[in-house]
Amino acid sequence: MPPPPPPPSKNRGHVPAPRPPPVQPPRRRMASRDAAERAAFFARREAAAVLRRVLRGDASRRAAGSIKSLVYSPTVRNKRATFALVCQTLKYLPILKEVLASTGVLTSKWKKQEELVYVTAYDILFGQETAASGSVEQLIMLHKDIIMTALEKMCLRRKVRSVEDLVSKKSTVKPKPRFLRVNTLRTSTDSVIEELNKIHKVDKDELVPDLLMLPPGTDLHNHHLVSDGKVFLQGKASCMVAVALCPEPGWKVIDACAAPGNKTVHLAALMNGEGSITACELNKERTKTLQNTIRRSGANNIETINGDFLDIDSNDPSYAEVRAILLDPSCSGSGISTERLDHLLPSHSRGDQDDASTSSRIRKLSAFQRKALSHALSFPSVERVVYSTCSIHQAENEDVVNSVLPLASSLGFELATPFPQWRRRGLPVFEGSEHLLRTDPEDGLEGFFISLFVRKATADAVKPSNGGLGVNKQLTETVQDDAALLYPGSLEKMIL
């Protein structure tokens, strides 16, 4: 008899337990590590290129731009990492210089790559510690133990607990609202508000048309509205300059010292893209920045000139119909030094800052400013000239205006009052200074100065009923008398 069949298995239908996931092969981990090293490699080199321009500009006192403007230029790909590396390297720079010199790491062989050595040393010693495979990275890793020992000795000599205690505690930026200007050549203010309200609280500025205000710290550099040129990240005081000039659609206008171009394209928007703007910029690299700004804005009525505004012949027939000139010339930048992060620069650490109106640099700047303003007033058909600076120094502001008043008067100009409801006016150093306008960091804005010259016949023709000059109909309708952002200020606060 055949044997009975085996009993049915109790485990029939049982699903075996899943196998544990395979261990990640070393190759994948290596690929991930390689990607991080490549990112660090390129970020350091972008940061070094910016740092080189920053340090050379600071040493010569002829900066090609602020730290922020250099980092956020179109040529920099990884802007966030580059910005952090540049700022942190500058913060630690005195320590890095001392320790690399004392250990003999920074020899003449590496001098041509000095900025890259500083950036890489900071990043490996105090930052992410990713070595990467570059020759400078290998240099720092080879001497890392010697450098760390030198740092420990430095801390002992100076009686501090850590390297962080050696870092100078310099001024910090007081949180300010993030202002952005809607580029009406590409979009409308309402559509921008509708989109940004999805992720931010957005308020309209009560003084400047098409200017929006977002919470402090809002970062929109990578937002498509910015990259598409629909909005420009521009401070309120800076936006007030073009509005003060108030060019009409169809006019011929000159922007005398135009780069980086935010005010230039603002003029184009105020003119509805009609008429023509000649934008002058002497510096070749800054001219490229100006042209990039114009392309991003979509303005097609702007001609750029890589040349000196002073070389333009005001009697040249091609400029005979120029009706308005915006002159925002080179200045000390003392009103935006915090925004520019100037406190991170070596010159700030050495105490090489401008001593109000007494430094030779300020005297040279004011001499150039007087010459440029006199030239702007000499154009035969010009009706409106705005002279503005981002300086807090009287020597660059009230003194420059006062020095050209006799010439201005002889040519038929008088001082007008831009934004008459704005309460902070010029320093009372000459009769008529109440027509001038100042903004101040105490107000949560940049430190700007704005003056407006108008030919008397033109001024009489357009003088509004309230007696204020230099404010167009749109602005008069926009500004409320009790605007919440019009700040009083004492004379003591204005003199810094």
C-alpha positions in Angstrom: 0.0 0.0 0.0 1.4 3.4 -0.9 2.3 5.6 2.0 -0.3 8.3 2.9 0.3 11.8 1.5 2.0 14.2 3.8 -0.4 16.4 5.8 -1.0 19.9 4.4 1.5 22.4 5.6 0.3 24.9 8.2 2.3 27.6 6.6 0.5 27.4 3.2 -0.1 31.0 2.1 2.5 32.3 4.5 4.4 35.3 3.1 8.0 35.2 4.0 9.4 38.2 5.9 10.9 40.8 3.5 14.6 40.7 3.3 16.5 43.6 4.9 17.4 46.3 2.3 20.8 45.9 0.9 23.6 47.9 2.4 24.3 51.0 0.3 27.2 50.1 -1.8 30.4 52.1 -1.1 30.2 53.5 -4.7 27.0 55.3 -4.0 28.3 56.8 -0.7 31.4 57.8 -2.6 29.3 59.5 -5.3 27.4 61.5 -2.7 30.7 62.5 -1.1 32.2 63.4 -4.4 29.2 65.6 -5.2 29.6 67.5 -1.9 33.3 68.0 -2.6 32.6 69.3 -6.1 30.0 71.7 -4.8 32.5 73.0 -2.2 35.3 73.2 -4.8 33.3 75.5 -7.1 31.7 77.5 -4.3 35.1 78.4 -2.9 36.4 79.5 -6.2 33.4 81.7 -6.9 33.8 83.2 -3.4 37.5 83.8 -4.0 36.8 85.7 -7.2 34.3 88.0 -5.4 36.7 88.4 -2.4 39.5 89.4 -4.8 37.4 92.2 -6.2 36.2 93.3 -2.8 39.7 93.5 -1.3 41.2 95.2 -4.3 38.4 97.8 -4.3 38.8 98.4 -0.6 42.5 98.8 -0.9 42.3 101.3 -3.7 39.0 102.9 -2.3 37.5 102.4 -5.8 35.1 99.5 -5.2 33.6 97.9 -8.3 30.5 97.3 -6.1 29.3 96.3 -2.7 29.7 92.8 -1.4 26.0 92.1 -2.1 26.0 93.5 -5.6 29.1 91.5 -6.6 27.7 88.3 -5.2 24.3 88.7 -6.8 25.7 89.5 -10.2 24.6 87.2 -13.0 28.0 85.6 -13.3 27.8 84.0 -9.8 25.9 80.7 -9.9 25.7 79.6 -6.3 24.8 82.9 -4.7 23.8 81.8 -1.3 27.0 79.7 -0.6 29.2 82.4 -2.2 27.7 85.2 -0.1 28.1 83.2 3.1 31.7 82.2 2.3 32.7 85.8 1.4 31.2 87.3 4.5 32.6 84.7 6.9 36.0 84.8 5.3 36.1 88.6 5.7 35.0 88.2 9.3 37.9 85.8 10.1 40.4 87.5 7.7 42.6 89.2 10.3 43.0 85.9 12.1 43.6 83.9 9.0 46.2 86.3 7.7 48.1 86.2 11.0 48.1 82.4 11.5 48.9 81.6 7.8 51.8 84.0 8.0 53.1 82.7 11.3 53.0 79.1 10.2 54.6 79.8 6.8 51.7 78.3 4.9 51.1 81.3 2.7 54.4 81.4 0.8 55.2 83.4 -2.4 54.1 80.3 -4.4 50.5 80.8 -3.3 50.3 84.6 -3.4 48.6 84.6 -6.8 45.8 82.5 -5.2 45.8 84.4 -1.9 42.1 84.9 -1.8 41.4 81.3 -2.5 43.7 80.3 0.3 41.8 82.5 2.7 38.4 81.2 1.6 39.5 77.5 1.7 41.2 77.9 5.1 38.1 79.4 6.6 35.8 76.8 5.1 38.0 73.8 6.2 38.9 75.1 9.6 35.7 76.8 10.7 33.1 75.9 8.0 31.9 72.6 6.5 35.3 71.0 6.7 34.8 69.4 3.2 38.3 69.0 1.8 37.8 68.5 -1.9 40.6 67.6 -4.2 42.0 71.0 -5.3 45.6 71.9 -4.7 44.7 74.7 -2.3 42.5 72.2 -0.3 45.5 69.8 -0.2 47.7 72.7 1.1 45.4 73.5 4.0 44.8 69.8 4.9 48.5 69.1 4.9 49.1 71.9 7.4 45.8 71.7 9.3 47.3 70.4 12.5 50.0 73.1 12.5 47.4 75.8 11.8 45.2 74.6 14.6 48.1 74.5 17.1 48.9 78.1 16.1 45.3 79.1 16.7 45.3 77.6 20.1 48.5 79.5 21.0 46.9 82.7 19.7 43.9 82.1 22.0 46.2 81.6 25.0 48.2 84.8 24.3 45.1 86.8 24.0 43.4 85.1 27.0 40.3 84.0 25.2 38.5 80.6 25.3 38.0 80.1 21.6 38.7 81.4 18.1 35.2 82.9 18.0 36.2 85.2 20.8 39.0 86.6 18.7 36.5 87.7 16.0 35.8 91.3 16.1 32.2 92.1 17.2 31.4 94.6 14.6 28.1 96.3 13.9 25.1 94.2 13.0 22.4 95.2 10.5 19.2 96.4 12.2 16.3 94.5 10.7 14.5 96.6 8.1 11.6 95.9 5.8 12.3 94.3 2.5 11.3 96.8 -0.2 10.7 95.8 -3.8 9.7 97.9 -6.8 7.3 96.5 -9.3 8.6 96.9 -12.8 5.4 98.1 -14.6 7.1 97.6 -18.0 6.6 93.8 -17.4 3.7 93.4 -15.0 1.2 95.2 -12.8 1.4 95.9 -9.1 -1.8 94.1 -8.3 -0.7 90.9 -10.0 2.6 90.9 -8.0 0.7 91.5 -4.7 -1.7 88.7 -5.6 1.2 86.2 -6.1 3.4 87.3 -3.2 0.5 87.3 -0.8 0.4 83.5 -1.1 3.7 83.3 0.8 4.3 86.7 2.4 2.5 89.6 4.0 2.7 92.4 1.4 2.0 96.1 2.0 1.9 98.9 -0.4 4.2 101.9 0.4 2.1 105.0 0.9 4.6 107.4 -0.6 6.3 105.8 -3.6 4.1 104.4 -6.4 4.5 100.6 -7.2 6.7 100.1 -4.2 5.9 97.1 -2.0 7.0 96.3 1.6 7.7 92.8 2.9 8.8 91.6 6.4 12.5 92.0 7.3 14.7 89.1 6.2 12.5 88.1 3.3 14.8 86.6 0.7 13.5 86.8 -2.9 16.8 86.7 -4.8 15.9 83.4 -6.3 12.2 84.1 -6.9 11.1 84.1 -10.5 9.6 87.6 -10.2 13.1 88.9 -9.6 14.9 86.7 -12.2 12.2 87.6 -14.8 12.7 91.3 -14.1 9.1 91.8 -12.9 10.3 93.2 -9.6 13.5 94.8 -8.5 14.9 94.5 -5.0 15.5 98.2 -4.4 15.4 100.3 -1.2 12.7 103.0 -0.7 15.2 105.9 -0.6 16.7 104.8 -3.8 13.3 104.6 -5.5 12.5 108.1 -4.3 15.3 109.5 -6.6 13.7 108.7 -10.0 10.2 109.7 -8.7 11.7 113.1 -7.7 13.0 113.7 -11.2 9.5 112.9 -12.6 10.3 112.6 -16.3 7.3 112.6 -18.6 6.7 110.0 -21.3 8.3 111.0 -24.5 11.1 113.0 -22.9 14.8 112.7 -23.6 16.6 112.0 -20.4 20.2 111.4 -19.2 21.2 109.2 -16.3 24.7 110.5 -15.8 26.2 107.9 -13.6 23.9 105.0 -14.2 25.3 101.7 -13.0 24.1 99.3 -11.6 21.0 100.6 -13.4 18.1 100.3 -10.9 17.3 104.0 -11.1 17.8 103.9 -14.9 15.1 101.3 -15.5 12.9 103.0 -12.9 13.0 106.1 -15.1 12.0 104.0 -18.1 9.0 102.6 -16.2 7.9 106.1 -15.1 8.1 107.1 -18.8 6.0 104.1 -19.8 8.9 103.0 -22.0 8.4 106.1 -24.2 11.0 108.7 -25.1 14.7 107.9 -24.7 17.2 107.6 -21.9 21.0 107.9 -22.3 22.7 106.0 -19.5 26.4 106.8 -18.9 28.8 104.7 -17.0 32.6 105.2 -17.0 33.6 101.8 -15.5 33.7 99.0 -18.1 32.6 96.2 -15.7 29.9 98.3 -14.2 28.6 99.1 -17.7 28.1 95.3 -18.2 26.1 95.2 -15.0 24.0 98.2 -16.2 23.3 96.4 -19.5 22.3 93.2 -17.7 19.9 95.3 -15.5 18.4 96.9 -18.6 17.9 93.5 -20.4 16.2 92.1 -17.3 13.8 95.1 -17.1 12.7 94.8 -20.7 13.2 98.5 -21.3 13.9 99.2 -25.0 14.3 103.0 -24.8 17.7 103.0 -23.1 21.0 103.6 -24.8 24.2 102.9 -22.8 27.4 104.8 -23.1 30.6 103.4 -21.6 32.2 106.8 -21.0 32.4 109.8 -18.8 29.3 112.1 -18.5 31.7 115.0 -18.3 32.9 114.3 -21.8 29.5 114.8 -23.3 29.3 118.2 -25.0 26.1 119.9 -23.7 26.0 122.0 -26.9 26.1 118.9 -29.1 22.9 119.0 -31.3 22.1 115.3 -30.4 21.6 116.4 -26.8 19.7 119.6 -27.6 16.4 118.2 -26.6 17.4 116.6 -23.3 14.7 117.6 -20.8 15.8 115.9 -17.5 19.0 114.7 -16.0 19.5 112.3 -13.1 22.9 112.7 -11.4 23.6 110.1 -8.8 27.5 110.3 -8.9 30.2 108.4 -7.1 30.1 109.2 -3.4 31.4 107.9 -0.1 28.4 105.5 0.3 28.4 106.4 4.0 24.5 106.3 4.1 24.4 102.6 3.0 27.6 101.4 4.7 25.6 99.0 6.8 23.7 97.6 3.9 26.9 97.3 1.9 28.5 95.3 4.8 31.4 97.8 4.9 32.0 96.9 8.5 33.5 93.6 7.2 36.1 95.4 5.1 39.8 95.6 6.2 39.7 99.4 5.9 36.9 99.5 8.6 39.1 97.4 10.9 42.0 99.8 10.5 39.8 102.8 11.2 40.3 104.2 7.7 36.7 105.5 7.6 35.9 108.9 6.3 36.1 111.5 9.1 32.9 113.4 8.2 33.9 116.1 5.7 37.6 116.3 6.5 39.1 113.4 4.7 41.0 113.9 1.4 38.7 111.3 -0.3 35.6 113.3 0.6 37.2 116.5 -0.6 38.0 114.8 -4.0 34.6 113.3 -4.3 32.8 116.6 -3.5 35.0 118.4 -6.1 33.9 115.9 -8.7 30.3 116.1 -7.6 30.3 119.9 -8.0 31.8 119.6 -11.5 29.3 117.0 -12.6 26.3 119.0 -11.2 27.5 122.2 -12.9 27.8 120.2 -16.2 24.2 118.8 -15.8 22.8 122.3 -15.4 24.5 123.5 -18.6 22.4 121.5 -21.0 20.3 124.1 -22.9 16.9 122.5 -22.9 17.1 120.7 -19.5 14.1 121.5 -17.3 14.7 119.2 -14.3 17.9 118.0 -12.7 18.1 115.7 -9.6 21.3 115.5 -7.7 21.4 112.7 -5.2 23.9 110.7 -3.1 23.8 107.8 -0.7 26.0 109.8 1.7 25.3 111.4 5.0 28.2 113.9 4.8 27.3 117.6 4.4 30.4 118.1 2.2 28.8 115.8 -0.4 25.3 117.1 0.0 24.3 120.5 1.1 27.8 122.0 0.4 27.7 120.7 -3.2 24.3 122.2 -3.8 25.1 125.5 -2.2 28.3 125.8 -4.2 26.4 125.7 -7.6 23.5 127.9 -6.6 24.9 131.0 -8.2 25.5 129.1 -11.5 22.0 127.5 -11.3 20.4 130.9 -10.7 22.2 132.4 -13.6 20.9 129.6 -15.9 17.3 130.1 -14.6 17.1 127.2 -12.1 15.7 127.2 -8.6 15.5 124.6 -5.9 12.2 122.7 -5.9 10.8 120.6 -3.1 10.5 116.9 -3.9 8.1 115.0 -1.7 7.0 118.2 0.2 5.2 116.0 2.9 8.5 114.4 3.9 9.6 116.0 7.1 13.3 115.3 7.2 14.8 118.1 5.1 18.3 119.3 4.4 20.7 120.5 7.2 19.9 124.2 7.8 23.3 125.5 6.6 22.1 127.9 4.0 18.9 129.7 3.1 16.8 127.4 1.0 18.1 124.1 2.4 14.5 123.3 3.5 13.9 122.3 -0.2 16.5 119.5 0.1 15.5 116.0 1.3 17.3 113.5 3.5 16.5 110.0 4.5 18.2 108.4 7.5 19.0 104.9 8.9 17.2 106.1 12.0 14.0 106.0 9.9 14.6 102.4 8.9 15.8 103.5 5.5 19.1 104.0 3.7 20.9 107.3 4.2 20.1 109.3 1.0 20.2 112.9 -0.1 18.0 114.3 -2.8 17.9 117.8 -4.4 15.8 118.9 -7.3 16.6 121.9 -9.6 13.8 123.1 -11.9 14.0 126.0 -14.5 11.8 128.8 -13.2 9.6 129.1 -16.2 8.9 125.4 -16.0 8.4 125.5 -12.3 5.8 128.3 -12.6 4.0 126.3 -15.3 3.7 123.1 -13.3 3.5 124.5 -9.7 0.7 122.7 -7.9 -1.9 124.6 -5.9 -0.3 123.7 -2.6 2.9 125.5 -3.6 5.1 122.3 -3.6 7.4 121.7 -6.5 8.8 118.6 -8.0 5.8 116.3 -7.3 3.9 115.0 -10.3 0.1 114.5 -10.3 0.4 110.7 -9.7 2.5 111.2 -6.7 0.3 114.0 -5.3 -2.7 111.7 -5.5 -0.8 108.9 -4.0 0.7 110.6 -0.9 -1.6 111.2 2.1 -0.9 114.1 4.4 -0.8 111.9 7.4 1.4 109.2 5.8 2.6 106.9 8.5 6.1 106.6 7.1 6.9 110.3 7.2 9.3 110.5 10.1 10.4 113.6 12.1 14.1 113.7 13.1 16.2 115.9 15.2 19.3 117.7 13.9 21.4 115.7 16.3 20.4 112.5 14.6 21.0 113.9 11.2 24.6 114.9 12.0 26.6 111.7 12.3 
